[in-house]
Amino acid sequence: MIRINLLPKEEQVVKRRSGGPKLGAYAPLAIFPLVLGIVGISAALERAKLGSLESDVTEIREEVRAIQPQVDRVNRLTAKREELERRLEVIRQLDDGRFLAVRIMDNLSREMPRYLWMSNVTQSGPGNIAVSGVTFSNLIVADLMMRLERSAMFSGVDLAQTERGLIADREVIKFSITSLLTPDESPADFTADVALGEEE
């Protein structure tokens, strides 16, 4: 039997072949188990790494617990050492300045000209000194200043004040001079033993 479609072309219903679902429709279903497998393997690897790290942490904690007494002892010894270093530094500082006053007075007495008397010596700070005294003439004060300038112990000698005064009805010059101390210019090994050795 022959069928003829007499409908105009526009109105003709074209029957499509229904050949069933294509292969591409099943692709997502095939990829899903693969993705699940990859995620599962990654999770298993991460769990294994985490277990290994936890085991390492446990071992390290055990080692720390085992050596903790030694660590505490080292900390105590370090604290004692720091305390000893602090005390030694104080002793060193005291030792450095132990003979400074003696050296200052020794150098001053060596440089004193005749007819000049010191009445006061004041050390202000580690590097400054002020000397006060009396004499009969400004020339003697100038002589003292020149002598101190030539000394290795003093530098920057400056006249602070001079004024006339009376002592036992005798006219005198009261003076005050300042100077910088340069003790490092003197021998660094100045000790009592060295001083006694020089006298022998």
C-alpha positions as CSV (number, residue, x, y, z in Angstrom):
1,M,0.0,0.0,0.0
2,I,1.3,3.3,-1.0
3,R,0.8,6.4,1.2
4,I,0.8,9.8,-0.4
5,N,0.9,12.9,1.7
6,L,-1.3,15.5,0.1
7,L,-0.7,18.2,2.6
8,P,1.2,21.2,1.5
9,K,4.9,21.1,2.3
10,E,4.7,23.7,5.1
11,E,2.2,21.6,6.9
12,Q,3.8,18.3,6.5
13,V,5.0,16.7,9.7
14,V,8.4,15.2,9.3
15,K,8.8,12.1,11.3
16,R,12.1,11.9,12.9
17,R,13.8,8.7,13.5
18,S,14.0,7.7,17.0
19,G,17.2,5.8,17.0
20,G,17.5,5.7,20.9
21,P,19.9,7.7,23.1
22,K,23.3,8.5,21.8
23,L,26.6,7.5,23.4
24,G,27.4,11.1,24.5
25,A,24.5,11.0,26.9
26,Y,26.2,8.4,29.0
27,A,29.5,10.2,29.3
28,P,28.7,12.1,32.5
29,L,27.6,8.9,34.1
30,A,30.9,7.3,33.3
31,I,33.0,10.3,34.5
32,F,31.3,10.5,37.9
33,P,32.6,7.2,39.3
34,L,36.1,8.2,38.1
35,V,35.9,11.6,39.9
36,L,34.7,9.8,43.0
37,G,37.6,7.4,42.8
38,I,40.1,10.2,42.5
39,V,38.6,12.1,45.4
40,G,38.6,8.9,47.5
41,I,42.2,8.2,46.7
42,S,43.3,11.8,47.5
43,A,41.4,11.6,50.8
44,A,43.1,8.3,51.7
45,L,46.5,9.8,50.9
46,E,45.8,12.9,53.0
47,R,44.6,10.6,55.9
48,A,47.8,8.6,55.6
49,K,49.9,11.8,55.6
50,L,48.0,13.1,58.6
51,G,48.5,9.8,60.5
52,S,52.2,10.0,59.7
53,L,52.4,13.6,60.9
54,E,50.5,12.7,64.1
55,S,52.9,9.8,64.7
56,D,55.9,12.2,64.2
57,V,54.4,14.7,66.6
58,T,54.0,12.1,69.2
59,E,57.6,10.9,68.8
60,I,58.9,14.5,69.1
61,R,56.8,15.1,72.2
62,E,58.2,11.9,73.8
63,E,61.8,13.1,72.9
64,V,61.1,16.5,74.3
65,R,59.7,15.0,77.5
66,A,62.8,12.8,77.7
67,I,65.3,15.7,77.4
68,Q,63.3,18.3,79.4
69,P,65.4,17.8,82.6
70,Q,68.6,18.6,80.5
71,V,66.8,21.6,79.0
72,D,65.9,22.9,82.5
73,R,69.4,22.4,83.7
74,V,70.8,24.3,80.7
75,N,68.4,27.1,81.4
76,R,69.4,27.3,85.0
77,L,73.1,27.3,84.1
78,T,72.5,30.0,81.5
79,A,70.8,32.2,84.1
80,K,73.6,31.7,86.5
81,R,76.2,32.5,83.8
82,E,74.3,35.7,82.9
83,E,74.3,36.7,86.6
84,L,78.0,36.0,86.9
85,E,78.7,38.0,83.8
86,R,76.7,40.9,85.2
87,R,78.7,40.8,88.5
88,L,82.0,40.5,86.6
89,E,81.1,43.6,84.5
90,V,80.4,45.6,87.7
91,I,83.8,44.4,89.1
92,R,85.5,45.4,85.8
93,Q,84.0,48.8,85.9
94,L,85.1,49.3,89.5
95,D,88.5,48.1,88.6
96,D,88.8,50.4,85.6
97,G,88.1,53.5,87.8
98,R,89.9,52.2,90.9
99,F,93.1,54.1,90.4
100,L,91.7,57.1,88.4
101,A,91.4,59.4,91.4
102,V,94.9,58.5,92.6
103,R,96.3,59.1,89.1
104,I,94.5,62.5,88.9
105,M,96.0,63.7,92.2
106,D,99.4,62.3,91.4
107,N,99.5,64.1,88.0
108,L,98.2,67.4,89.6
109,S,100.8,67.3,92.3
110,R,103.5,66.7,89.8
111,E,102.5,69.7,87.8
112,M,101.9,72.2,90.7
113,P,104.3,75.1,90.4
114,R,105.8,76.6,93.6
115,Y,103.7,79.1,95.6
116,L,100.4,77.6,94.4
117,W,98.1,75.7,96.6
118,M,95.0,73.6,95.6
119,S,92.0,74.1,97.8
120,N,89.5,71.9,95.9
121,V,89.5,69.3,93.2
122,T,86.1,68.2,91.8
123,Q,85.5,65.6,89.2
124,S,82.2,66.2,87.3
125,G,81.3,63.2,85.2
126,P,83.9,60.7,83.9
127,G,85.8,63.2,81.7
128,N,85.8,66.6,83.4
129,I,87.7,68.1,86.4
130,A,87.7,71.4,88.1
131,V,90.6,72.7,90.2
132,S,90.4,75.6,92.6
133,G,93.2,77.1,94.6
134,V,95.2,80.2,95.6
135,T,98.5,81.8,94.6
136,F,100.2,85.1,94.6
137,S,100.1,85.9,90.8
138,N,98.2,85.3,87.6
139,L,101.5,84.3,86.1
140,I,101.6,81.3,88.4
141,V,98.1,80.3,87.4
142,A,99.1,80.6,83.7
143,D,102.2,78.4,84.4
144,L,99.9,75.7,86.0
145,M,97.7,75.8,82.9
146,M,100.6,75.3,80.6
147,R,102.0,72.4,82.6
148,L,98.6,70.7,82.6
149,E,98.2,71.1,78.9
150,R,101.6,69.4,78.4
151,S,100.5,66.5,80.6
152,A,99.1,63.3,79.0
153,M,96.4,63.2,81.7
154,F,94.7,66.6,80.9
155,S,93.6,68.4,77.8
156,G,91.4,71.5,77.0
157,V,92.6,73.3,80.1
158,D,90.5,76.5,80.6
159,L,90.5,79.3,83.1
160,A,87.1,79.5,84.7
161,Q,87.6,82.3,87.2
162,T,90.2,84.5,89.0
163,E,89.6,87.0,91.7
164,R,91.6,88.9,94.3
165,G,91.3,88.0,98.0
166,L,93.0,88.2,101.3
167,I,94.4,85.4,103.4
168,A,96.0,86.5,106.8
169,D,96.1,90.1,105.6
170,R,98.0,89.1,102.5
171,E,96.7,89.7,99.0
172,V,96.2,86.5,97.0
173,I,94.7,85.3,93.7
174,K,91.9,82.8,94.0
175,F,91.5,80.8,90.8
176,S,89.4,78.0,89.3
177,I,90.3,76.1,86.1
178,T,88.6,73.3,84.3
179,S,90.1,70.5,82.2
180,L,89.2,67.4,80.3
181,L,90.5,64.1,81.5
182,T,92.3,61.9,79.1
183,P,93.3,58.9,81.3
184,D,93.5,56.6,78.3
185,E,96.6,58.4,77.2
186,S,98.3,57.1,80.4
187,P,99.5,53.5,80.6
188,A,96.6,51.1,80.6
189,D,98.4,48.7,82.9
190,F,98.6,51.2,85.8
191,T,98.0,49.0,88.8
192,A,99.3,48.9,92.3
193,D,101.8,46.2,91.4
194,V,103.1,48.3,88.4
195,A,103.4,51.4,90.6
196,L,105.3,49.5,93.3
197,G,107.5,48.0,90.7
198,E,108.4,51.4,89.3
199,E,109.4,52.6,92.8
200,E,111.9,49.7,93.3
